[in-house]
Amino acid sequence: MSILEWGRAVLDQESAALTRTSKKLDQAFVKAVDCILTSRGKVIVTGLGKSGHVARKIAATLASTGTSAFYLHPSEALHGDSGMMQKHDCLLALAFSGETQEVLKLVEIARRMDLPVISITGKSGSALATASDFVLDGSIEKEADPSNIVPTCSSTVALALGDALAVSLMRQRGFDETDFVKLHPGGSLGLKLARVRELMCVPSPLFLTKDVKFKDILEKVAAENHGIIAVEGQGRLMGVITDGDLRRSILKHGEKVFNLTAENLMSTKPKIIAENALVVDALNLMEHHKITTVYVHADHSADKIIGLLRMHDLVSAKII
């Protein structure tokens, strides 16, 4: 086999493992989600070795999607850090073999505190499975490496089960974009989840009336290098004129273009978006319609245009 074939074989095997896991998902998963939902405390996620790395990621995903959670190293827990666990918490323990001693000892502490224990393990008859209230089946047919030793399929399945828990909890809590942006204010992700009003500009003038002639339109379109101007009539947005519309009108009408008005030149179906819409939604709108600008209307009225959002603004903000 070639290197490319080896890589594809690993991906295919891990994909197949996830498909089998999905088909095996049962009521234990539902009960685990309900257990976390009804818990008044945090989710303590633990695991050692590769399971520990996966556990850290699961804890981070839970925390970022509305479920208070953190990772607790099982060895450190046995030397005092178990004090981080408190009444009303629940423990999510990962161990593919189900026999990792440090994890089992931490489970014993959790049991003495009457904390519910959820486990992700590949061995249904293991000590971890036996000690757990709810067991999520993380078993696989074999790992993806030639010797069936390296945690590959097993770690992928465990990670996916953690994601399934987090997203199911997210849906049950009604955790939406508004909640998400509160937890992700930084970086490009935070900016994409910002509101349109935070990045829009307000050209001067914002509008022209429909009877303005070509020469004045040209001056206004070029004035602030926005490349677009809105046309207003009877208190509402009638259309927009872009620099592209002006170029095409010159080619079509020649010198007669100077007699044309905004009403003759405008596009009558402009794309608009609400001021409180997410920036990522505005970006998707622009990309879908292959446009570089979109007018912004007030939340309380689609007829009240208050600004303009440009692709240039998104580039400047390093969103794209």
Secondary structure by P-SEA (a helix, b strand, c coil): ccaaaaaaaaaaaaaaaaaaaaaaccaaaaaaaaaaaaccbbbbbbbcaaaaaaaaaaaaaaaaaccbbbbbcaaaaaacccccccccbbbbbbbcccccaaaaaaaaaaaaabbbbbbbcccccccccccccccccccccccccccccccaaaaaaaaaaaaaaaaaaaaaacccaaaaaaaccccaaaaaaccccccccccccccccccccaaaaaaaaacccccbbbbbccccccccccaaaaaaaaacccccccccccccccccbbbbbcccccaaaaaaaaaaacccbbbbbcccccccccccccaaaaaaaccc
